[in-house]
Amino acid sequence: MLLSATGIPHHDTGGFTSHRKFLPDKEYGDALDTLVKACSDMLLLSPDGTKIFVGKRKVQPQPDWWFVGGRIFPGETPKQSCTRLLKRELGLEIDTCRLRPICCQSLAWGMREQLPKENGTTDSQFVLSLQLQDSEVDKVVLDEKEYEASQWITPQAILEGDFHPALKFAVQSLLSARKYSELQAAVSSAPDNHIEIARIARELVEMTTDPTVGVSNYRVIAPSMQYEGAVSTAL
């Protein structure tokens, strides 16, 4: 699914004011049982755009390789949420104009970190990308309480490797978004070059495919938690 090249529309009707408050563990667990939480997660790109930063989590609901990100607070746009999380988790001050929307998807997890863990949790996820500058790369250090490792990896290695289908879908959507930007540039710079425009458009259609439906070969395996889980995808 291709999103706007600049942002995800945020509609405020009547003038919303946030009344967000901290919930004790029991109340927060009840909220997770009742509500779908919104998350903004990021594909952090190397300065040359060739690699993606991923962290290996050691907490539920995804104790494996995953995005950097977290919950969206009431009233925040996905971009505003990302900038808050980047400052909190990585110490980066990022202007929202540098973030690019990539895709949206929904997630249902059979486990969660909060008690009772086996009740699981559900998310609506907005994925955005950020291409880092050279001076920012060294600042990318993840919270040791949540992550045990990190790596820079090529998009193709993620698509061909043993990674969660949600991460693969986001990476494929990133590549499609890049191809769409290429198409926009071709239309703008050489509108009469129909052969080149048609070539890029064909490549875009070929690479913009639906995810594979059904049970994935990928499994979440976390020996330290004595946990293993399968992943299925529906449309």
JOQUIBEL-V485383 format. One record per helix or strand of 3 or more residues. SS is the DSSP state (2 for helix, 1 for strand). FROM is the first residue (numbers start at 1). LEN is the number of residues. Records with the same first field share a line. If there is no record, write none. Layout:
SS->FROM-LEN  FROM-LEN
//
This chain:
2->25-10  78-13  96-3  117-3  134-4  155-6  165-25  194-14  223-3
1->37-9  51-7  68-4  100-10  121-11  147-8  214-9  227-7
//
